[in-house]
Amino acid sequence: MIESPGMGNLSPVLTLTRPAGGPLLLKVGSIVRAQVIDVNEKGTVTLRMSSRGSTEGAPQGALLRAHSDVPLTKGQTIFLEILDGKKTVTMRFMGEAPAAGETLRQTVPAKILTMLAQLSGTKMDSGEFQQVLNMLKTLPPAIKEALPEFVNLEKLLTDISRIDGKLLRAFVETSGIALETRLRIAALSDPGSLVQSLVALQSEGDLKALLLRLRQLLKDRPLMNTLRQSGLNVGDITEKVDRLLKYIEFLQLRSKIDDMFYTFLPALWDDVRHGELLFSNERKHSGEAYTCDINLDTESLGKLSASVTLLGTAFYVSFTVERQDIADIIASQKDILEKQFTSQALNLKALNIRQRDTIAFGTPSRGGVHVRI
């Protein structure tokens, strides 16, 4: 799917139909750069992946054929976000490079989009987060005592079963995305305490502050020698710290471009390939509506989406799943959810369950926040 803030009421969609010249690995959440090679009147376009901004593992110069309602022009160089890559690949328009046609005008500078594309490849999947956690757990006690930053980092990586409302809020606040904002607020209130504020954020557990501190410590030669003597792979530790920092920077840049708040939840959930929590509010004719969407792509259940909207004092809940058998299971248990609402004196106005062959991720409402698992 492609969305462009500058295209008015159009809802342009670009869906990959077939890669040419061999298999193409596209990483969900990454930003890729492509050139429009050909466009026909039926809405079919041919794109060539560029060497800059391509996803890790993608052949350089690979050709893609896609169907699009976007009024693309032959010769354009565009940036696309990979939203989904299971049954079909959907992509969202992010912007275009200079010297492209005037049809799709985007205010984001091409240099910023190129930087975004390069940083997007740093996203870590659940397996990589698990490796980091395993590394932290196996550190010798003497190392943890000498470097409490490792202990604080371990606390930020948790199992999904521990997540509740308070922990979710804490993770969002300490995910590192708002570090500079918090420091700016501290500097405005008391310029002389900026250094103390940074130290406090490191001790409180702000992820970016911790990672910056660790990256600096890992440059210390005596410390590096001590870690090596303990049997640790310093290069591997440094690489993981750098990747985490770059992914946080990617989300910060994305937040700035989209005028939203993107962050991630460092929770380990073995069955989930990709997940999103989307929070948004919208003014309707009957009042203010607040919505939370939970989108999960799981190994055992396929894709499923749960949406809860609060309008006034009434709740509207809907479940959307790929598989009919999962829809039937949810429908058979819906009375349990209805009783839970009643027991809390909450007005459940509607509960809908539906099956769809395609469930699109990555499309939060404007003005909301986006949390990736």
N, C-alpha and C positions, 0 to 999 in steps of 0.2 A: 504494500500500500504506500502511496506517496501523498503527503500533505504539504501544502505550501501556505504559510500565513499570508502571502501576498497575492493569492489567487481568488480572493473574494469568496463567493458561495460555491465554487467548484469543489467537488470531492474526488479528485483524480486518484486513480488506482493503477499501480503498475505491478503485475504479477508475472513472475518468471515462468515461461512455458517450456524452454529447453535450452540447456547449454550446448554449444557446439565445440568440437575439438577436444572432447574428453571430459571427465568429471571435474566439477568445480566445488571447492569447499568454501562455504560462506558461513561465517560465524555470527550467530544472532547477537544483536547489540552493537556490531561493528559498523563503521562508516566507510564506504568504499567510493572510489572515484571512477567514473566511466565516461566514455565518449560515445555520443549518438552517431552510429555509422549509417543507419538507414531508417526511414519512417515511411509507412504506407497508409493509404486512406482508410484501412480497416482498423487502424489503431495498433498494429504490430510494429515494434521497434527492434532494431538490432543494436546492442551495446557492446563496446569493447572495454574490458577492465583495464584500468591504467596501472602502471607500475607503482605510482604514488597513491597511497591510500588504499591499496588492495589489502584484503584480509590475509592473515598468515596462512600459508598452505594453498592459496589460490594461484593457479598458473597465470603468469603475467601475459596480458594481451588476449585472454580468453574471451570468446564471443558468447553473448547471451541474447536469446530471443525472448521478448516479453510482450504482453498485451498491456496497453496503457490508454487511459482517457486523457492523459496529460498532453497538451499541445507542444510536444517536443519538436525541435528543429534539427535537421541533419547538420552535424559538425559541432553541436553543443558539447561541452564538458560539464558534467553534473556530479553532485555528491548525493549518495543514497544511504539511508540507514537500513540495515537488514533487520526486519521485524520478526520473520518467521522462516523456518527452513525445513519443515517436516514433509508434508504432502505437497505443498506448493511453497514457493518463495515469494514473500511480499516485501516490498521496499518502499520507504517513505522519502520523498524529496527533501533535501536539506538546503540546497542552494546550487549555484552554478559559478563556474570560473569566468574570468574576464574574457571579453571578445566573443561571448556566446550571444545568441539572439535575444531580442527584447521580449519574447513571449513570456518567459518565466523570470520575473525580476525579483531579486532577493537582496536584502540590505546587508547580510552578513558577508564581510570581506572574504575573498577566496583564500587568503593566507590563514585566516582563522579556521576555515573549514578544512584546509589541508592539515593543520595542526590537530584538529579534532579527529580526522581520519587516521592520522598516525597514532594518536593516543588510544583510539578505540580498540586497537589490537592487544592492549594490555589487560583486557578483562580476564579475570581468573574464574574458572568454573569451580564447582563444588569439590571435585577431586583435588584440585590444586590448593584450595582452602584447607582440605583435610590433611594434605601433606605439610602445610605450614603448622597446623595444630599438632600433628604428630611430632614434628621437629621440636616445637616448644615444650611439649610434654616430656620429651626424652633428654632435655638439657640437664647436665649435672647440677646438683644443688648448689655447688660452689659458684657456677656461672650465673645462676638465677640470683644468688645473693649479691654477686658483684654487679650484675646488670638487672635491676628491678624492672627496667623497661620491658624485658622479655616476659616477666610475670604479668605486667599490666596488659601486654598485647595478647597473651593467652586468655585473659579474662574477657576480652572483646570478641573472641571467637567461641561461639556457644552452640549447643545442640538446639534444634528447633523445638524440642519438647519443653524447654525452659522458658520459651517466649510467652510473655503476657503483656498486658497494656503498658505497665510501668517499664518493663525491659525494652519494649519496642520504642517507647519515647526516648529512653536513655540512649539506645543505639543510634537513633536518628540524630540526636543532639551531639553525640560524641563520634560520629562517623568521619569527621575530618573535613566535611564539605563546607562547614561554616567557620572553620578555624580563623581565617583572615577577618571575617566579619566580627567575630568575638574579640579579636585583638584590636580591631579598629574601634569598637565600642569602648574597650578598656583604655585605649590611647586617648580618646576624646574626653573620657571622664577623669582620667588622671595620667597625663603624658609621662610622668616620671616613673610610673609603675609598669611600663610596658614589658620590661624584662621579667619582672616578678609575675606578671600575668601569663607570660609564655611558660614559665616554670610551673605555675599552678595548673595550666591546661595539660601539661605533660604528666603531672602527677595525678590529675583527675582522670586521665584516660582518654583524652582526645586522640583519635587514631592518627591523624596526620601529624600532630605534634610529637607523638611517640615515635612515628616512623622517621621523622626528620632528625630527632635526637639519636635514634639507632643508627641512621645512615652516617651521622657525624662520628659516632663512637666507633663504627666499623672501619674508619679510616686511621684509627690509632694503631700504630705498628705493634707496640707491646701487647695491646689487647688482642689483636689479630693472632699474634704468636701464641698467646695463652689459649685462645679458642681452638687453634689448630692442634696444640698439644693435648687438648681434651678430645680430639678425634672429630671435631666439627668441620664441615665444609663451609669455610667462610665465604667463598665465592657464591655458593648456592644461597646462603642466608642473605647476602648482599643483593643478589638478583631478585629474590622474593620481596625484599623491602622496597627496592626500586620499582618493581611492577605494581605493588600496592599503592605506592605514592603516585605513579603515573595514572593509575585507574581513578584515583581520587581526583587528580587534576582533570582528567577527561570528564568526569561528572560535574566538576565545578564549571568547566568551560561550557558544557552542554546546558547547565542551569542558566548561565549568563545569556547564551544565544536564544534559548527558548523562553526566557523570562519566567522560569519555573524553578522548582527545587527538586533536583535529582540526587538520590543517594542510594546506598546499598545496605543490605542487612547481612552481616557476616555470620549467618546461622547455617549450620550444617544439616542437610536434609537429604539422605541418601537417595530417596525415590524421585526427587525432583530434579529435572534437567534444567528448567528455567522457571522463574517465578516473578510476579510483580504484585505490588500493592499500590493502588492508585487512589488518592484522596482528592476530591474536588467539591466545589460548591457552585451552585447555579441559582440565579434569581428567576423564579417562575411567577406566573400570574397569581398563584395561590400562596406565594411566600418563598422563603429561602429553602433550598434543597441541598442536603449534604450526602455525598455518595462515597462509599468505599468499595472498590472492585478488587477482588483477589483472583489473579490468573495464575494457573499452575499447569506446567507441562510435565507429566509424571511418567515414569517407566511402566507402572502397573495399571494405571487407570486412563492413560491418554491425557488429552487436554481437557481442562474443566475451568469454568469461571463462575465465581459467586459474586453477586452484586447486592449491596444493601444500601437503600436510600431512605433518609429521614426527611420527611416533608411535614412541617408542623409537628404534630405529635404522632404521626402515623409512619410505620415502617413498610417498605416495599422490598421484598427479597426475591431474587431470581437466580436460578442455577442454569448454566448452559454447559453441555458436555458433548464430546465427540461420539461417544459410544452409547447406543440405545440401552444396553444392559446396565450401564452405570446410571442412566436416567431413571430406569425402572427401580433400581435399588434406592436412590434418593427419594423417589415418589413413595415407595413403600414405608419410608421412615419419616415422612414429612410431619406426621402428627406429633412426633417427639419434639421437633423444633417449634411447632405451634404451641405445645404445652409449656415449653420453656419461656416463650414470650409471655404467655398468660400468667405464669408463676411470678414473673417480674413486673406485672401490671403494665406491659408494653403493648401498644396497639399494632398488631400485625395486620395491615390492610390487605396485602396481596402476597401470595407465594406461588411463583411460576417455575416450572421445570421444563426445559426444552432440549432437544438434541439437534446439533448442527454439524455438518461435515467439516466446516472450516470455522475456527475461532481465532480471530486476529488479536495479537498482543501488541503492546507498545504504542497505544494511542490514547494517552490520558487527556482529559478535558483541559482546555486552557485555564490557567489559574489554579490548577491543582498541584499536587506534588507526586513524585514518581519514586517508588522504592523498589529496587531490583534485589532479588534473592540470588 
